[in-house]
């Protein structure tokens, strides 16, 4: 082999080093905007069909459709989340005082009718009786792990409302830009994916978009529905601080913990104040609200993408622990794309004959 045919290893290494330096530098410069960019991309991908529908109704005027979608985003997502976080931050001391009073309360024995509830009655009565037999402090012992997590979150985020507002403003601005340049951004991402994997790249991009829409539809809609119904029940039952508990329910449902803890708090308060009939009725309502995600969420997610529920829920929970709240969307996308690419690769394996 002639020397001129040999690759210039030094040149290749320098090119790779320069490309790595440019990539790291770009990410470092964009670091303050990366959380907002991730959230904005998630929101735009999840709501793009709605954006196109609004654009058709306003006569193909993209700027007007973008303005309408941003206003909807402001009133449907930003303001509720801000109210939830700010409400919990403002009432953090009151919540901690309520938690400190739990050792003084003993749960009464379960009512007789609870044994007759189908499927869950016997188990619910057994758990209730266990807490009642434990006497004062027994309820707190059961809630201690969750109370510690909630207390740590409240202390950590009590002064972060301003930071949240700044992140939301950046997210809204980037969302508006992506709405106006949606086709160009999608074409760029698709071309980049095709350049890396000509056969499967565009399909992986489409699958990622479908996964984001499915998770947004299933997780967010279910969380809003559960927290709204739970808040209505708390307000009708006359539980004080229904707004705070509803805000807490929304965050817990988004984090896939569920609405049970605030609802249990409402049940405990009703029994402590001798509102036994209301407490029993509210307990039935709370059980129905808590079970709602087992029906609504799988149905909504499966409408968006045809993937295994085990895969999606693993991505939701694993992504949340790895990346925080935004991991609710990143986790399922990573697992969905990886599963699709692995399946496609395995389907191309040559068959072996015995």
C-alpha positions in Angstrom: 0.0 0.0 0.0 1.4 3.4 -1.0 1.9 6.0 1.7 -0.5 8.5 0.0 -3.3 5.9 0.4 -2.9 5.7 4.2 -5.4 7.9 6.2 -3.9 10.9 7.9 -4.6 9.8 11.5 -3.4 13.1 13.0 -5.8 15.1 10.8 -8.7 12.8 11.7 -7.9 13.2 15.4 -7.7 17.0 15.1 -11.1 17.1 13.3 -12.7 14.9 16.0 -11.2 17.0 18.8 -12.4 20.2 17.1 -15.9 18.8 16.6 -16.1 17.7 20.3 -14.9 21.0 21.5 -17.5 22.8 19.4 -20.2 20.5 20.7 -19.2 20.9 24.3 -18.9 24.7 23.9 -22.3 25.0 22.3 -23.9 22.9 25.0 -22.2 25.1 27.7 -23.4 28.3 26.1 -26.9 26.9 25.8 -26.9 25.4 29.3 -29.2 28.1 30.8 -31.8 27.5 28.1 -31.7 23.7 27.9 -34.5 23.0 30.5 -36.7 25.6 28.7 -35.9 24.1 25.3 -36.7 20.6 26.5 -40.0 21.7 27.9 -40.9 23.9 24.9 -40.1 21.0 22.5 -42.2 18.6 24.6 -45.2 21.1 24.6 -45.0 21.9 20.9 -44.7 18.3 19.8 -47.6 17.3 22.1 -49.9 20.1 21.0 -48.8 20.4 17.3 -52.1 18.8 16.0 -54.0 21.4 18.0 -51.8 24.2 16.6 -52.6 23.1 13.1 -56.4 22.9 13.9 -56.3 26.5 15.3 -54.3 27.7 12.3 -57.0 26.3 9.9 -59.7 28.1 11.8 -58.0 31.5 11.7 -57.3 31.5 8.0 -53.8 30.1 7.8 -52.4 33.0 9.8 -49.6 31.4 11.7 -48.8 34.4 14.0 -52.4 34.6 15.2 -52.6 30.8 15.7 -49.3 31.0 17.7 -50.7 33.8 19.9 -53.8 31.8 20.6 -51.8 28.7 21.5 -49.5 30.7 23.8 -52.5 32.2 25.6 -53.9 28.7 26.0 -50.5 27.5 27.3 -50.4 30.4 29.7 -53.8 29.7 31.2 -53.8 25.9 31.1 -50.3 25.0 32.1 -48.2 27.9 33.3 -50.7 29.5 35.7 -52.0 26.3 37.3 -48.4 25.1 37.9 -47.4 28.5 39.3 -50.4 28.5 41.5 -49.7 25.0 42.7 -46.0 25.6 43.5 -46.5 29.1 45.0 -49.5 27.9 47.1 -47.4 25.0 48.6 -44.5 27.3 49.2 -46.6 30.0 51.0 -48.4 27.4 53.2 -45.3 25.3 53.8 -45.2 26.2 57.6 -48.9 25.4 58.0 -48.5 22.0 56.2 -45.6 21.1 58.5 -47.6 22.1 61.6 -50.4 19.8 60.5 -47.9 17.0 60.0 -46.6 17.5 63.6 -50.1 17.1 65.0 -50.5 13.6 63.5 -48.9 11.8 66.5 -51.9 13.0 68.6 -54.5 11.4 66.4 -55.8 7.8 66.6 -57.7 6.5 63.6 -61.2 5.1 64.6 -62.1 1.5 63.7 -63.3 1.0 60.1 -67.1 1.2 59.5 -68.9 -2.0 58.8 -70.0 -1.2 55.3 -66.4 -1.0 54.0 -66.1 -4.8 54.2 -68.9 -5.0 51.6 -67.1 -2.9 49.0 -66.3 -5.2 46.0 -62.6 -6.2 45.3 -61.0 -3.7 47.7 -63.3 -3.8 50.7 -61.6 -6.6 52.7 -58.1 -5.3 52.1 -59.0 -1.7 52.9 -60.8 -2.7 56.1 -57.7 -4.8 57.1 -55.3 -1.9 56.5 -57.7 0.5 58.3 -58.0 -1.8 61.3 -54.2 -2.1 61.5 -53.8 1.7 61.6 -56.6 1.9 64.2 -55.0 -0.7 66.4 -51.7 1.1 66.3 -53.2 3.9 68.3 -51.8 7.5 68.4 -48.8 7.8 66.2 -49.7 4.7 64.1 -50.9 6.8 61.1 -47.7 8.9 61.3 -45.5 5.8 61.3 -47.1 4.7 58.1 -46.9 8.1 56.4 -43.3 8.8 57.7 -41.5 8.0 54.4 -43.8 10.1 52.3 -43.9 12.9 54.9 -40.1 13.1 54.8 -40.0 13.3 51.0 -42.8 16.0 51.0 -41.1 18.0 53.8 -37.7 17.9 52.0 -39.4 19.1 48.8 -41.2 21.9 50.5 -38.0 23.2 52.2 -36.0 22.9 49.0 -38.6 24.7 46.8 -40.0 27.2 49.2 -37.8 30.0 47.7 -37.7 28.8 44.1 -40.9 30.3 42.8 -39.0 33.1 41.1 -36.7 30.6 39.4 -39.8 28.7 38.2 -41.3 31.8 36.8 -38.1 32.6 34.9 -38.0 29.0 33.5 -41.6 29.3 32.4 -41.0 32.6 30.7 -38.1 31.1 28.8 -40.3 28.1 27.9 -43.1 30.3 26.6 -40.7 32.3 24.4 -39.1 29.2 22.9 -42.5 27.6 22.5 -43.6 30.6 20.4 -40.5 30.4 18.2 -41.0 26.7 17.7 -44.7 27.2 16.8 -43.8 29.7 14.1 -41.0 27.6 12.8 -42.4 24.1 13.4 -42.0 22.6 9.9 -38.5 23.9 9.6 -37.5 22.5 13.0 -39.1 19.1 12.2 -37.4 19.0 8.8 -34.0 19.8 10.4 -34.4 17.0 13.0 -35.6 14.5 10.4 -32.6 15.3 8.1 -30.2 15.0 11.0 -31.7 11.6 12.0 -31.6 10.5 8.3 -27.9 11.5 8.1 -27.1 9.3 11.1 -29.3 6.4 10.2 -30.7 6.7 6.6 -33.1 3.8 7.0 -34.4 4.1 10.6 -33.7 7.7 11.5 -36.9 9.4 10.3 -39.0 6.6 11.7 -37.3 7.0 15.1 -38.1 10.8 15.0 -41.8 10.0 14.2 -41.9 7.4 17.0 -40.4 9.9 19.5 -43.1 12.5 18.6 -45.8 9.9 19.0 -44.4 8.9 22.4 -44.3 12.5 23.6 -48.0 13.0 22.6 -49.0 9.7 24.1 -47.4 10.5 27.5 -48.7 14.1 27.5 -52.2 12.9 26.7 -52.1 10.0 29.3 -50.1 11.5 32.2 -51.1 15.1 32.1 -54.8 14.7 31.3 -55.1 12.0 33.9 -53.3 14.1 36.5 -55.5 17.1 35.8 -58.7 15.0 35.9 -57.8 13.3 39.2 -56.7 16.5 41.0 -59.8 18.4 39.7 -62.2 15.6 40.9 -60.3 15.2 44.2 -60.4 19.0 44.7 -64.1 19.1 44.1 -64.6 16.4 46.6 -62.5 18.2 49.2 -64.4 21.4 48.7 -67.8 19.8 48.9 -66.8 17.9 52.0 -65.8 21.1 53.6 -62.1 20.2 54.2 -60.1 23.3 55.0 -57.2 24.1 52.7 -58.8 22.4 49.7 -56.9 24.6 47.3 -53.5 23.6 48.9 -54.4 19.9 48.8 -55.6 20.2 45.2 -52.3 21.8 44.2 -50.4 19.1 46.1 -52.5 16.4 44.3 -51.7 17.9 40.9 -47.9 17.7 41.6 -48.2 14.2 43.1 -50.2 12.9 40.1 -47.7 14.4 37.7 -45.0 12.7 39.6 -46.9 9.4 39.4 -47.3 9.1 43.2 -51.0 9.5 42.9 -53.6 11.6 44.8 -54.0 9.3 47.8 -52.0 11.3 50.4 -54.0 14.5 50.2 -57.2 12.6 50.0 -56.3 10.6 53.1 -55.5 13.8 54.9 -59.0 15.0 54.1 -60.5 11.8 55.4 -58.5 12.0 58.6 -59.6 15.6 59.2 -63.3 14.7 58.7 -63.1 11.9 61.2 -61.2 14.1 63.7 -64.1 16.6 63.5 -66.8 13.9 64.0 -68.2 14.3 60.4 -68.5 10.5 60.1 -71.1 10.4 57.4 -69.4 12.9 55.2 -66.1 11.1 55.9 -67.5 7.8 54.7 -69.0 9.3 51.6 -65.8 11.2 50.9 -63.8 7.9 51.4 -65.8 6.3 48.6 -65.2 9.3 46.4 -61.5 9.2 47.2 -61.2 5.5 46.3 -62.9 6.2 42.9 -60.6 9.1 42.2 -57.5 7.1 43.2 -58.5 4.2 40.9 -59.2 6.5 38.0 -55.6 6.4 36.6 -55.8 2.6 36.2 -58.6 3.1 33.6 -58.0 6.5 32.0 -54.3 6.6 31.7 -53.7 3.3 29.8 -56.6 4.1 27.4 -55.2 7.6 26.6 -51.6 6.4 26.2 -52.6 3.5 23.9 -54.5 5.9 21.7 -51.3 7.9 21.0 -48.7 5.1 20.4 -48.9 1.3 20.2 -46.3 0.4 22.8 -46.3 -1.9 25.8 -47.8 -0.2 28.9 -44.9 -1.8 30.9 -42.4 0.0 28.6 -44.2 3.3 28.8 -44.7 3.3 32.6 -41.1 2.1 33.2 -40.0 5.1 31.0 -42.2 7.5 32.9 -41.1 6.4 36.4 -37.4 5.8 35.5 -37.2 9.1 33.5 -38.7 11.0 36.5 -36.1 9.6 38.9 -33.3 10.2 36.4 -34.2 13.7 35.0 -36.9 15.1 37.3 -40.4 16.1 36.1 -39.2 16.5 32.5 -38.1 12.9 32.6 -41.8 12.0 32.5 -41.5 12.7 28.7 -37.8 11.9 28.1 -37.8 8.5 29.7 -40.6 7.0 27.5 -39.1 8.5 24.4 -35.7 7.0 25.0 -37.2 3.5 25.8 -39.7 3.7 22.9 -37.0 4.7 20.3 -34.5 2.2 21.7 -37.1 -0.6 21.6 -38.2 0.2 18.0 -34.6 0.3 16.7 -33.7 -2.9 18.5 -36.8 -4.6 17.1 -36.0 -3.4 13.6 -32.4 -4.6 13.9 -33.5 -8.0 15.2 -36.0 -8.4 12.3 -33.2 -8.0 9.8 -31.2 -10.9 11.2 -30.8 -13.7 8.7 -32.8 -16.8 9.5 -30.7 -19.8 10.5 -31.5 -23.2 9.2 -30.9 -26.3 11.1 
